[in-house]
Amino acid sequence: MDKLGRNYYLEIEVPGSQSLILPHQLPGGASPATFTIEFDITRNTLTSANVCQIRIFNLSKNNRNKIRKDDMDQSDLRTVLLRAGYGNSLSTIFSGTISRASSVREGVNFITTIESFDGGFAFVNDHTSLTFLKGASQETMLKTLGSSLTNVSLGAVGKFPGSLSRGAAVSGNTTQLLAEMSGGAFFIDNGKVHILGNDEVIEGPIPTINAAAGLLGTPVIENLQVTFDMIFEPRLLVGQKILLESSTADQGRQGVQGFNGTYKVISVKHRGMISPAVCGDAITTVGLSQWVGALTIVPQATQ
């Protein structure tokens, strides 16, 4: 994939069950960017909501007013979808619920800032009160809880052995129950809940990361993770399996300096600018788990 001609498609739900789309979609693919945007997105496998901040430059007053949202208004549930990439090849880099949106003037520019969470409503508001019968499997219970989340669909669910020796009632915040029952193995990413063990992954579209794919510099080992920067890569998925090939790191995975090998992606951070007028940077920072055993690909649920 040639990383030239950064582009985006931004869909913002506004009151009245309508959407503001930037830029306007043209038949046959995405049209070139017409407004400058900046984005800062964090997605990971932690049991907490992924976060996104988008700044849009110089929207009309009418559109700024449509987008505005008070973070105290919990009844105003509106979504935001950001797809980005190169040319007409765009991938979803964030899908979530708007928590706050406002506009300010900075110099000659009017800047609209949208803050949003992926699965934020489910984390805060979803509550479960269920009774599971004797013999119910751990996997079935996790799937049941995951399927009940608001505005979230079921993704990949791995192998969780065990079953109830007697019936049990569960009650409480649904995401907290998921965290407890899975041992912290669930996460929500782009509107899907995945429940995966340390050795379980989902299949992703980018199987190998090396210099040709945009790897920048030498990977670093810190806090039990391997991290590195690369040229903006919107196709990466949290929880996927990748092969890391760094020509500047020591080869192999023995010892502290071993980098190259197969890993599970546990965090993806996108930050940068896409603009028709300004040549800004766009970087993706990737975090990998140092799990050294074999990784098993788990298929995602079909909707």
C-alpha positions in Angstrom: 0.0 0.0 0.0 1.5 3.3 -1.1 1.2 5.8 1.8 0.5 8.8 -0.3 -2.6 11.1 -0.4 -3.9 10.9 3.2 -7.7 11.1 3.2 -10.6 10.7 5.6 -14.4 10.2 5.9 -16.0 11.6 9.0 -19.6 11.0 9.9 -21.1 12.9 12.8 -24.6 12.2 14.0 -26.5 15.5 14.7 -29.9 16.1 16.3 -32.9 14.9 14.3 -31.4 11.5 13.4 -29.3 13.1 10.7 -25.6 13.0 9.9 -23.0 15.5 8.9 -20.6 13.9 6.5 -17.1 15.4 5.7 -16.2 15.4 3.0 -19.3 14.7 0.9 -19.2 11.1 -0.4 -18.9 10.8 -4.2 -20.0 7.8 -6.3 -17.2 5.4 -6.7 -15.2 6.3 -3.6 -14.2 9.0 -1.1 -13.7 12.5 -2.3 -10.6 14.5 -1.3 -10.5 16.1 2.1 -12.0 19.6 2.2 -11.6 20.5 5.8 -8.4 20.1 7.9 -8.8 17.7 10.8 -6.5 16.7 13.6 -7.0 13.4 15.5 -5.7 11.7 18.7 -7.0 8.2 19.2 -6.1 5.6 21.7 -7.4 2.0 21.3 -6.2 -0.9 23.4 -7.1 -4.3 25.0 -7.7 -2.8 28.5 -11.1 -3.2 30.1 -11.9 0.5 29.7 -13.4 2.7 26.9 -11.1 3.7 24.0 -11.0 7.4 23.5 -10.8 9.8 20.6 -10.4 13.5 20.1 -11.1 15.1 16.7 -10.5 18.8 15.9 -12.1 20.2 12.7 -11.1 23.5 11.3 -13.4 26.2 10.0 -16.8 24.6 9.8 -19.7 26.9 9.1 -21.5 28.4 12.1 -24.6 26.3 11.3 -22.6 23.1 11.4 -20.7 24.0 14.5 -24.0 24.6 16.3 -25.4 21.3 15.0 -22.4 19.3 16.4 -22.3 21.0 19.8 -23.0 18.7 22.7 -22.9 19.3 26.5 -21.1 16.6 28.4 -23.7 16.8 31.1 -26.5 15.8 28.8 -26.5 12.0 29.1 -29.7 11.6 27.1 -28.1 13.0 24.0 -26.6 9.8 22.5 -25.0 10.6 19.2 -22.3 8.7 17.3 -19.1 9.6 15.4 -17.3 7.5 12.8 -13.9 8.3 11.5 -12.5 6.4 8.6 -9.1 7.3 7.2 -6.3 6.1 4.9 -4.9 6.9 1.5 -6.8 7.9 -1.6 -10.0 5.8 -1.7 -8.7 3.1 0.6 -10.1 4.0 4.0 -10.4 2.0 7.2 -12.3 2.7 10.4 -10.0 4.1 13.0 -12.6 5.0 15.5 -16.3 4.4 16.0 -18.0 5.6 19.2 -20.3 7.8 21.1 -19.8 11.6 21.4 -19.3 12.7 25.0 -18.6 16.4 24.4 -18.4 18.7 21.4 -17.7 22.5 21.3 -16.2 25.2 19.2 -13.8 28.0 19.9 -11.9 30.6 17.9 -8.1 30.3 17.9 -6.6 33.2 15.9 -8.2 33.2 12.5 -9.6 29.7 12.8 -12.8 28.3 14.3 -12.0 24.9 15.7 -14.6 22.3 16.6 -13.4 19.7 19.1 -15.3 16.4 19.4 -14.4 14.0 22.3 -15.8 10.5 22.2 -15.6 7.1 23.8 -15.9 3.6 22.2 -18.6 1.8 24.1 -18.7 4.6 26.6 -22.4 4.3 27.2 -22.1 0.6 27.9 -19.3 1.0 30.4 -21.3 3.6 32.4 -24.9 2.6 32.0 -25.4 -1.1 31.1 -26.7 -3.3 33.9 -27.3 -7.0 33.9 -29.6 -9.1 36.1 -29.6 -12.7 34.9 -29.8 -16.3 36.2 -27.7 -19.0 34.6 -28.8 -22.6 35.0 -26.6 -25.4 36.2 -24.2 -26.6 33.5 -24.0 -23.3 31.7 -20.5 -22.9 30.2 -18.2 -20.0 31.0 -18.0 -19.3 27.3 -21.8 -19.2 26.9 -22.1 -16.8 29.9 -19.5 -14.4 28.5 -21.2 -14.4 25.1 -24.5 -13.7 26.7 -23.1 -10.7 28.6 -21.2 -9.4 25.6 -24.2 -9.7 23.3 -26.3 -7.6 25.8 -24.1 -4.4 25.6 -25.8 -1.3 24.2 -24.5 -0.1 20.8 -21.9 -2.9 20.8 -21.9 -6.1 18.8 -20.2 -9.4 19.6 -16.8 -9.9 18.1 -14.4 -12.8 18.8 -14.8 -14.9 21.9 -12.0 -17.3 22.8 -11.9 -20.6 24.8 -12.9 -20.2 28.4 -13.2 -23.6 30.0 -15.5 -24.5 32.9 -19.2 -24.6 33.7 -21.5 -24.0 36.6 -21.8 -26.8 39.1 -25.1 -25.2 40.2 -27.3 -22.3 39.0 -26.1 -18.8 39.7 -27.6 -15.3 39.6 -25.5 -12.4 38.4 -26.3 -8.8 38.8 -24.4 -5.5 38.4 -22.7 -3.3 35.8 -22.3 -5.5 32.7 -18.8 -4.5 31.8 -17.6 -5.1 35.4 -19.2 -8.5 35.3 -17.4 -9.2 32.0 -14.1 -8.1 33.5 -14.6 -10.3 36.6 -15.8 -13.4 34.7 -13.1 -13.2 32.0 -10.2 -12.3 34.3 -9.9 -8.9 32.5 -9.7 -10.5 29.1 -12.4 -8.4 27.4 -12.1 -5.2 25.4 -14.4 -3.1 23.1 -12.9 -1.8 19.9 -14.8 0.0 17.1 -18.1 -1.1 18.5 -17.2 -4.8 19.0 -16.6 -6.6 22.2 -13.8 -9.2 22.0 -13.1 -11.6 24.9 -9.6 -13.2 24.3 -7.0 -14.9 26.4 -3.3 -13.9 26.3 -2.6 -16.5 23.6 -5.7 -15.6 21.4 -5.8 -13.1 18.6 -8.1 -12.0 15.8 -7.1 -12.0 12.2 -5.9 -8.7 10.8 -5.3 -7.2 7.3 -1.6 -6.3 8.1 0.2 -9.5 8.8 3.8 -8.1 8.7 5.3 -4.8 9.9 8.7 -3.8 8.6 10.4 -0.9 6.9 8.4 -1.4 3.7 5.2 -1.2 5.7 6.3 2.1 7.3 8.2 1.0 10.4 10.1 4.0 11.9 13.2 3.6 14.0 14.0 0.7 16.3 11.3 -0.9 18.5 11.7 -0.4 22.2 11.1 -2.8 25.1 9.6 -1.2 28.2 7.0 -2.0 30.8 6.8 -5.6 29.5 5.7 -4.3 26.0 7.4 -3.8 22.7 6.5 -0.4 21.2 7.3 1.3 18.0 6.2 4.1 15.7 5.2 3.7 12.1 3.9 5.9 9.3 0.1 6.2 9.8 -1.4 2.8 9.4 -5.2 2.8 9.7 -5.7 -0.9 8.9 -4.2 -2.2 12.1 -6.6 -3.9 14.5 -6.3 -4.1 18.3 -6.0 -7.8 19.2 -4.6 -8.9 15.9 -1.5 -11.0 15.2 1.4 -9.5 13.4 5.0 -10.4 12.4 7.5 -7.8 13.4 10.6 -7.5 11.2 13.1 -4.8 12.3 16.4 -4.6 10.4 17.9 -2.3 13.1 17.1 -4.5 16.1 18.9 -7.6 17.2 17.5 -10.6 15.5 15.6 -13.3 17.4 13.6 -13.2 20.6 16.1 -14.5 23.1 17.2 -12.0 25.7 16.2 -8.4 26.4 17.1 -7.2 22.9 15.2 -9.8 20.9 12.5 -8.0 18.8 11.7 -9.8 15.6 8.9 -12.4 15.8 5.2 -12.9 16.1 3.2 -10.7 18.5 -0.3 -9.7 19.6 -1.2 -6.1 19.1 -2.4 -4.7 22.5 -2.6 -1.0 21.7 -2.8 1.3 18.7 -2.5 5.1 19.0 -3.1 7.3 16.0 -2.3 11.0 16.1 -1.8 13.5 13.3 -3.4 15.7 10.7 -5.2 15.3 7.4 -5.5 18.5 5.4 -6.0 19.7 1.8 -3.8 22.7 2.7 -1.2 21.8 5.4 1.4 19.1 5.2 1.1 17.7 8.7 2.4 14.5 10.2 0.4 11.4 11.0 1.9 8.6 13.1 0.7 5.3 14.5 2.3 4.0 17.8 1.9 0.3 18.3 2.2 -1.7 21.5 2.8 -5.5 21.4 2.4 -8.1 24.1 5.6 -10.1 24.9 3.6 -13.4 25.1 6.1 -15.9 23.9 3.9 -18.9 23.2 1.9 -19.8 20.1 -1.0 -17.5 19.2 -4.3 -18.9 18.2 -6.6 -17.0 15.7 -10.2 -16.8 17.0 -12.8 -16.1 14.3 -15.2 -13.2 14.9 -18.9 -13.8 15.5 -21.1 -13.5 12.4 -23.9 -10.9 12.7 
